[in-house]
Amino acid sequence: MPMAVPAQTASLFDPQTIENFLRDRCAAGVKPVTLERYAHVLQDITAFLHNGCLETARSLRQWQEQLFRAGYALNTVNCMTSALNTYLVYIGYPDWCLPRLRATAKKERGQTEHEDSA
């Protein structure tokens, strides 16, 4: 199982690895709109991690939670999670893949919360 990447070592989200991933997906026939989504998600997670988060499976989960708290629709968070998971499998970190979120109604507050789907 992959371990946390120490801050002094290369990032899992370094530009060259991301570029290689995007090229590989393009060669596999992935549509341009999907490639753009992958690039956007990887840019977003990289920015999140560069704000002082150590690259761990837990920090990726914190990114997912932050998206939801920031007001992204549940479906959008799940699409972004799917893009991240595709990248994680590509770089050899399938154990770090995040679960999809699903809505649960919380009527007493008039809010929608989420929980992991398993």
C-alpha positions in Angstrom: 0.0 0.0 0.0 1.4 3.4 -0.9 2.5 5.6 2.0 2.3 9.3 2.5 4.6 11.2 0.2 7.1 13.3 2.4 7.1 17.0 1.6 10.8 16.8 0.5 10.1 14.2 -2.2 8.5 14.6 -5.6 4.8 15.3 -5.6 2.3 12.7 -6.9 0.8 15.6 -8.7 3.9 17.0 -10.4 3.3 18.6 -13.8 5.2 16.0 -15.8 3.2 13.1 -14.4 0.0 15.0 -15.0 1.1 15.7 -18.6 1.9 12.1 -19.2 -1.4 11.0 -17.8 -3.3 13.4 -20.1 -1.3 12.3 -23.1 -2.0 8.6 -22.2 -5.7 9.3 -21.9 -5.8 11.2 -25.2 -4.0 8.3 -26.9 -6.6 6.0 -25.4 -9.3 8.0 -27.2 -10.7 9.9 -24.3 -12.9 12.9 -25.5 -11.4 16.4 -25.3 -14.1 17.6 -22.8 -13.1 14.7 -20.5 -9.4 15.6 -20.8 -10.2 19.2 -19.9 -12.1 18.0 -16.8 -9.2 15.8 -15.8 -6.8 18.7 -16.2 -9.1 21.0 -14.2 -9.5 18.5 -11.3 -5.8 17.8 -11.1 -5.1 21.6 -11.1 -7.6 22.0 -8.3 -6.2 19.2 -6.1 -2.7 20.4 -6.7 -3.6 23.9 -5.6 -5.4 22.5 -2.5 -2.3 20.4 -1.6 0.1 23.3 -2.1 -1.8 25.2 0.6 0.0 23.2 3.3 -1.5 19.8 3.0 0.7 16.8 3.0 -0.1 14.3 0.2 -2.0 11.5 1.9 -5.2 9.6 1.3 -6.7 11.6 4.1 -5.8 15.0 2.5 -7.5 13.9 -0.7 -10.6 13.1 1.4 -10.3 16.6 2.9 -10.2 18.0 -0.6 -13.4 16.2 -1.5 -15.1 17.4 1.7 -14.0 21.0 1.0 -15.6 20.9 -2.4 -18.9 19.8 -0.9 -18.7 22.5 1.8 -17.9 25.1 -0.9 -21.3 24.5 -2.4 -20.4 22.2 -5.3 -23.4 20.0 -6.3 -23.1 16.4 -5.1 -23.0 15.2 -8.7 -20.1 17.7 -9.5 -18.1 16.5 -6.5 -18.6 12.9 -7.6 -17.5 13.7 -11.2 -14.4 15.4 -9.8 -13.8 12.4 -7.5 -14.1 10.1 -10.5 -11.5 12.1 -12.4 -9.1 12.0 -9.4 -9.6 8.3 -9.0 -8.7 7.7 -12.6 -5.5 9.6 -12.1 -4.7 7.7 -8.9 -5.1 4.4 -10.6 -2.8 5.6 -13.4 0.0 6.5 -11.0 -0.3 3.3 -9.1 -2.2 4.5 -6.0 -5.6 2.7 -6.4 -5.8 2.3 -2.6 -6.1 6.1 -2.3 -9.3 6.2 -4.5 -12.1 8.1 -2.9 -15.7 6.8 -2.5 -18.6 8.5 -4.3 -20.8 10.6 -2.0 -24.5 10.2 -1.8 -27.2 12.5 -0.4 -29.1 11.9 2.8 -31.9 14.3 3.7 -31.6 16.1 7.0 -35.1 17.7 7.1 -34.9 19.2 10.6 -32.3 21.7 9.3 -33.6 21.9 5.8 -30.1 20.9 4.5 -28.8 18.0 2.6 -25.9 16.1 4.1 -23.8 13.5 2.4 -22.3 10.2 3.3 -20.0 7.8 1.6 -21.5 5.2 -0.7 -20.1 1.8 -0.1 
